[in-house]
């Protein structure tokens, strides 16, 4: 039996945050296909393993528990596998960083594709994207992180905050490489952190597998098409 | 010296989630005016007490710590003041419920006013709003909560999940009373929970004070105007 089942679309985006942590702790998991996720999402809350509006959903088979909401799934895995400091302040900072990451995912997809990017709206957004990057950079800086070494919250090993940061900025700049110079300029230490996390054997193996399965897809759909269009302009 | 300073606009909305918890634990806090919040939000991340994109921000004066992101602020207060069960599963469920609440706030304001409601878009949204309500109801039902008694996660006293649920659905249906019948139909036990929480002396006192200060304002701005317009149609 595998340890977990992850329900998420066959793309990186929010799902990669969960996969990255599962890979880091050496857990085994399976995933389902597009139709199974759509069917699960369409059930009434009473019929769902956990009442949810959309994926990701993670089931822990041994514990017979399911969670939705990427931040909650990361929290569960982080607590269970010792990837968060246990004091209220550090834990809340991890929650804050994951919430920031989730907001960036909303914003770069114009809220899951509620609108499409235009040249003008993208130009207006770039300074805000740089500010998000600078916020992560400043958080790392306050905890002594440099481009060469250290983790985001000053711990001595990568935790949820680091893995989520790499899932956000690392994945974004891998899939949309024209954004990498922006990250290097606005957040050089975060760019370094992303590289160090990505080089961990479990993460390198995950990335190779994900690239083989999902190709260059980032968030998918019309919103990805509109994003690639403004980026290539 | 007061225990905390809360930076949030003079409206209920996301800020009420924080005020509700502060009132529940008997903390003292002060708030700043509109201009101070705007000035803080506009500073570079390096100059901010915690790097953030917008309020709420909470400063704990004794600990000399600041947090942004409503879910992170609630997490900090919840851990510090013993308002969350300490096992990974219960804690992650609290994170999930707060993340769901935050998503509902995004959706009912069309992502902080990125678009405006029309009669048509609101009609399309109502079944989704009912589904959000039903998700909360089902969560309570699984933990034995009824319209008459119990808390959302089956604990014996109100925790962060209960306070956040009341801040979401209670505040929304107080400020936009035409939505109360929807809540009573889709989530009768949640409507009961909101009433029980609202009747706690600290919450009743907070509500009286908030009503005196903010009046009937919910999320404010053009988006509130468009929301009230579709609701009165």
Interface residues (C-beta under 8 A of the other chain):
Chain A: X44 X45 X46 X48 X50 X51 X52 X53 X63 X65 X67 X68 X69 X70 X71 X72 X73 X75 X76 X79 X80 X88 X89 X91 X92 X93 X95 X96 X99 X100 X102 X103 X106 X110 X111 X114 X115 X128 X131 X132 X134 X135 X136 X137 X138 X139 X141
Chain B: X44 X45 X46 X48 X50 X51 X52 X53 X63 X65 X67 X68 X69 X70 X71 X72 X73 X75 X76 X79 X80 X88 X89 X91 X92 X93 X95 X96 X99 X100 X102 X103 X106 X110 X111 X114 X115 X128 X131 X132 X134 X135 X136 X137 X138 X139 X141
